[in-house]
């Protein structure tokens, strides 16, 4: 409530019609000036290569379907900036921090084809799993196991903080440039859960001449990936005043983040094998953990429209209010380091699924300088 009250007071102060205040297209730089900015982000965080099953609708031993992926929705986030303009030569210092909590989920179902013929030991229709361990289900059923139901959920907690030192340059009467350099840091917590149920497989042991039925089969998979990064940043901000109070905004930034990754994987597989009219229940667990370092680039682009107005009266420092609306696109290279197994012969051989984190946002910003 207190934060809301102070924000409303600041907005009221900016728009109040006081005859003692005179508008200026741009504020003359005082000896010192503080700047605060409150930003509401409507963001979509998206991670590629998170398809969790292949929805197969083919007959016999063919595979023909489409990959089921997560549905990434827009979520609310926030950003706070605090800046200080030094009295010497228009240099300024800016501190900023933002947060975003994002979720995505999806589910799929496809009936598994019944199998009775020993001569054709393939299950055809159904959901083909992508993520589970190649040694699950006794290896031999890995290539032809199908599930009837699948559900996937993804969660991302994202935080970043940055500090930069910049200088303001005026190009003519309508353009302002602000090159800057500094530091950027991030912290991400990522979790992917995949639940597979009502699985079925059928294979034929040619040595024992005994058909074996594997059903029901269930699999539960939980993957975590944490990343902490810090590195140098460069940025360029630009304003082009189309009108004394209206402007175009363009910002570009890049950073190289030295990042520490911690990734883990926990999986369980439960199933029943029926052979020669004898049923046996099995339970398997697969756990893995890794920690490593890497240098990952970052790029951000911001483009939008804004309004600002300066108020001043004799004997006092000017006050400037600004309202901006912009589109922000950010890309974090190779932040996704979830463990995916790739070899069903060499147990434990895996790759980290190196894909980028992309965040696109509609930004509504209110800033207040005094």
C-alpha positions in Angstrom: 0.0 0.0 0.0 2.8 2.4 0.8 4.5 1.8 -2.5 1.2 2.4 -4.4 0.6 5.6 -2.4 4.1 7.0 -3.3 3.7 6.1 -7.0 0.3 7.8 -7.1 1.7 10.9 -5.4 4.6 11.1 -7.9 2.2 10.8 -10.9 -0.1 13.4 -9.4 2.9 15.7 -8.9 3.9 15.3 -12.6 0.4 16.0 -14.0 -0.7 18.7 -11.5 -1.5 22.0 -13.2 0.4 24.6 -11.2 0.7 28.0 -12.8 4.1 28.4 -11.0 5.5 25.6 -13.1 6.6 26.0 -16.7 7.1 23.1 -19.1 10.4 22.7 -20.9 11.1 20.3 -23.8 14.2 19.1 -22.0 15.5 19.7 -18.5 18.6 21.8 -18.1 21.1 19.6 -16.3 21.4 20.6 -12.6 24.4 20.0 -10.4 23.0 16.6 -9.3 19.9 14.7 -10.2 18.3 11.4 -9.0 16.3 9.3 -11.3 13.9 6.4 -10.4 12.1 4.2 -12.8 9.4 1.6 -12.2 8.7 -0.9 -15.0 5.9 -3.4 -15.4 6.9 -6.3 -17.7 4.4 -8.5 -19.6 6.9 -11.2 -20.6 7.1 -14.5 -22.4 10.1 -16.7 -21.5 10.7 -19.4 -23.9 13.2 -22.3 -24.0 13.7 -24.3 -27.1 14.2 -28.1 -27.3 11.8 -28.9 -24.6 9.6 -31.2 -26.7 8.7 -34.1 -24.4 7.0 -36.8 -26.5 6.5 -37.7 -30.2 2.8 -38.2 -30.8 2.8 -41.2 -33.2 -0.3 -42.0 -35.3 1.3 -44.5 -37.7 0.4 -48.1 -38.2 2.7 -51.1 -38.0 6.3 -50.2 -37.2 6.3 -46.8 -38.8 6.7 -43.5 -37.0 4.7 -40.6 -38.3 3.5 -37.8 -36.0 4.4 -34.6 -34.4 6.4 -33.4 -31.4 4.5 -32.2 -28.4 5.9 -29.1 -26.8 5.1 -26.8 -24.0 2.7 -23.9 -24.2 4.7 -20.8 -23.1 2.4 -18.1 -21.7 2.9 -14.4 -20.9 3.5 -13.6 -17.3 4.0 -10.4 -15.3 7.4 -9.3 -14.1 9.0 -6.1 -12.8 12.0 -3.9 -12.9 13.4 -1.1 -10.8 16.0 1.4 -11.8 17.9 4.0 -9.8 20.2 6.5 -11.4 22.4 9.4 -10.3 23.7 12.2 -12.6 27.0 13.6 -11.6 27.7 17.3 -11.8 30.8 16.7 -14.0 30.4 16.4 -17.8 27.0 14.6 -17.8 28.3 11.3 -16.5 25.7 9.2 -14.7 25.5 5.9 -12.7 22.6 3.5 -13.0 21.6 0.5 -10.9 18.8 -1.9 -12.1 17.3 -5.1 -11.1 14.4 -7.2 -12.5 12.6 -10.5 -11.9 10.3 -12.8 -13.8 8.5 -16.0 -12.7 7.3 -18.1 -15.6 5.5 -21.4 -16.1 4.6 -23.6 -19.0 2.8 -26.9 -19.3 1.2 -29.3 -21.7 -0.4 -32.7 -21.8 -0.9 -35.3 -24.6 -2.7 -38.6 -25.0 -2.8 -41.2 -27.8 -4.2 -44.8 -27.4 -1.6 -47.5 -27.7 -2.2 -50.1 -30.4 -2.9 -53.5 -29.0 -0.3 -56.1 -29.9 -0.9 -59.8 -30.2 1.3 -61.1 -33.1 4.6 -62.4 -32.1 5.8 -62.0 -35.7 5.4 -58.3 -35.5 6.7 -57.3 -32.1 6.3 -53.5 -32.5 3.9 -51.3 -30.7 3.0 -48.6 -33.3 0.6 -45.9 -32.2 1.0 -44.0 -29.0 3.4 -41.5 -27.4 7.1 -42.1 -28.0 9.1 -40.8 -25.0 12.1 -38.4 -25.7 13.7 -37.7 -22.3 13.8 -41.0 -20.3 17.0 -43.0 -19.6 18.0 -45.4 -22.4 18.6 -48.2 -19.8 15.1 -48.0 -18.4 12.7 -50.9 -19.0 15.5 -53.4 -19.5 17.0 -51.7 -22.5 15.3 -54.2 -24.9 12.0 -52.4 -24.9 13.6 -48.9 -25.4 13.0 -48.8 -29.2 9.3 -49.7 -29.2 7.8 -48.7 -25.9 4.7 -46.4 -26.2 2.7 -44.5 -23.6 -0.9 -43.5 -23.7 -0.7 -40.4 -21.5 2.0 -37.7 -20.9 2.2 -34.5 -19.0 5.0 -31.9 -18.9 5.5 -28.8 -16.7 8.3 -26.2 -16.8 9.1 -23.5 -14.3 11.6 -20.6 -14.5 12.6 -18.2 -11.8 14.7 -15.4 -13.4 16.5 -12.5 -11.7 19.1 -10.1 -13.1 21.0 -7.1 -11.8 23.2 -4.6 -13.5 25.3 -1.5 -12.9 26.7 0.8 -15.5 28.4 4.1 -16.0 27.4 6.2 -18.9 27.6 9.6 -20.5 25.0 11.7 -22.2 25.7 13.2 -25.6 23.4 15.5 -27.5 23.4 15.3 -31.3 21.8 18.4 -32.6 18.5 19.5 -31.0 16.5 16.2 -31.2 18.8 13.3 -30.6 20.3 12.1 -27.3 22.9 9.3 -27.0 24.0 7.4 -23.9 26.9 4.9 -24.4 27.6 3.0 -21.2 29.7 0.2 -19.8 29.4 -1.8 -16.6 28.5 -5.2 -15.1 25.6 -7.6 -15.5 24.6 -10.6 -13.4 21.8 -13.2 -13.7 20.4 -16.0 -11.6 18.1 -18.6 -13.2 16.3 -21.6 -11.6 14.8 -24.0 -14.1 12.8 -27.1 -13.6 11.3 -29.6 -16.1 9.0 -32.4 -15.0 7.7 -35.1 -17.3 5.1 -37.7 -16.3 4.4 -40.7 -18.6 1.7 -43.3 -17.8 -0.1 -46.3 -19.2 2.9 -47.5 -21.2 3.1 -50.7 -23.1 5.7 -52.7 -25.0 5.9 -56.2 -26.5 9.1 -58.0 -27.5 10.1 -61.5 -28.5 13.1 -63.4 -27.1 14.2 -65.5 -30.1 16.5 -67.6 -27.9 13.9 -68.6 -25.4 11.0 -68.4 -28.0 8.9 -66.7 -25.3 6.9 -63.5 -26.0 7.1 -60.9 -23.2 4.6 -58.2 -22.5 5.7 -55.0 -20.6 2.7 -53.2 -19.2 1.6 -51.1 -17.4 4.7 -48.9 -17.5 5.0 -45.5 -15.8 7.9 -43.0 -15.8 8.5 -39.9 -13.7 11.3 -37.5 -14.6 12.5 -34.3 -12.8 15.3 -32.1 -14.1 16.8 -29.0 -12.5 19.2 -26.4 -13.9 20.6 -23.5 -12.0 22.8 -20.8 -13.5 24.6 -17.9 -11.8 26.4 -15.5 -14.2 28.4 -12.3 -14.0 30.3 -10.4 -16.7 31.1 -7.1 -18.4 28.4 -5.2 -20.2 28.3 -2.5 -22.9 25.2 -0.6 -23.9 23.9 2.2 -26.1 20.8 4.2 -25.5 19.2 6.6 -27.9 16.3 9.1 -27.9 14.9 10.9 -30.9 12.5 13.7 -30.0 9.8 13.9 -32.7 8.1 16.6 -30.6 9.3 18.6 -27.6 7.5 16.0 -25.4 7.3 12.8 -27.5 10.2 10.6 -28.5 11.4 7.3 -30.1 13.4 5.0 -27.8 16.1 2.6 -28.9 18.4 0.7 -26.5 20.9 -2.1 -27.3 23.0 -4.0 -24.8 25.5 -6.9 -24.9 27.3 -8.9 -22.2 29.6 -11.9 -21.8 28.5 -13.8 -18.7 30.9 -16.1 -16.9 28.4 -18.6 -15.6 28.4 -21.5 -13.1 25.9 -24.2 -13.9 24.4 -26.9 -11.6 22.2 -29.4 -13.2 20.6 -32.6 -11.9 18.3 -35.3 -13.0 16.0 -37.7 -11.0 14.0 -40.4 -12.8 11.9 -43.4 -11.7 10.5 -46.2 -13.9 7.9 -48.7 -12.7 6.5 -51.5 -14.8 5.3 -55.1 -14.9 6.8 -57.8 -17.1 4.6 -60.8 -18.0 6.2 -63.8 -19.6 5.0 -67.4 -19.8 2.0 -66.3 -17.6 4.3 -65.1 -14.8 4.1 -61.4 -13.9 7.0 -59.6 -12.1 7.0 -56.0 -10.9 10.1 -53.8 -11.3 11.2 -50.4 -10.1 14.2 -48.5 -11.4 15.9 -45.2 -10.4 18.3 -43.1 -12.3 20.0 -40.1 -10.7 22.6 -37.7 -12.1 24.2 -34.4 -11.2 26.8 -32.2 -12.8 28.4 -28.8 -12.1 30.6 -26.9 -14.6 31.4 -23.3 -15.8 31.1 -21.6 -19.1 31.1 -18.2 -20.8 27.7 -17.3 -22.3 26.8 -14.2 -24.4 23.8 -12.0 -23.9 22.1 -9.5 -26.3 19.1 -7.2 -25.6 17.2 -4.9 -27.9 14.5 -2.4 -26.8 12.4 -0.2 -29.1 9.4 2.0 -28.2 7.7 5.3 -27.8 7.7 7.7 -24.9 6.5 11.0 -23.5 8.4 13.2 -21.1 7.9 16.7 -19.7 10.0 18.9 -17.5 8.7 21.2 -14.8 10.7 24.0 -13.2 10.3 27.2 -11.3 12.7 29.9 -10.3 15.1 29.0 -7.5 14.4 25.3 -7.6 15.7 22.2 -9.5 13.7 21.0 -12.4 11.6 17.9 -12.1 11.0 15.5 -15.1 8.4 12.9 -15.5 8.3 10.3 -18.3 6.0 7.5 -19.5 7.4 4.9 -22.0 6.0 1.9 -23.7 8.4 -0.4 -25.6 9.1 -3.9 -26.9 12.1 -5.7 -25.3 13.8 -8.8 -26.8 16.5 -10.6 -24.8 18.5 -13.7 -25.7 20.7 -15.7 -23.3 22.9 -18.1 -25.2 23.1 -21.7 -24.1 21.5 -21.2 -20.7 19.6 -24.5 -20.9 21.8 -27.2 -19.6 19.3 -30.0 -18.8 20.7 -33.5 -19.0 19.4 -35.6 -21.9 20.7 -39.2 -22.4 21.6 -40.1 -25.9 23.3 -43.5 -25.9 21.5 -46.8 -25.0 24.6 -48.8 -25.1 27.1 -46.7 -23.1 25.2 -46.2 -19.8 25.5 -42.7 -18.5 26.5 -41.0 -21.8 24.5 -37.8 -22.1 24.5 -34.3 -23.4 23.5 -31.0 -21.9 20.7 -29.8 -24.1 22.4 -26.5 -25.0 19.6 -24.1 -26.1 18.9 -20.4 -25.6 16.6 -18.7 -23.2 14.6 -16.0 -25.0 12.5 -13.4 -23.2 10.2 -11.0 -25.0 8.4 -8.3 -23.1 6.1 -5.4 -23.4 7.5 -2.8 -21.0 5.4 0.0 -19.4 7.8 2.4 -17.6 7.2 5.4 -15.4 10.3 7.4 -14.4 10.7 10.4 -12.1 13.8 12.6 -12.1 14.5 15.3 -9.5 
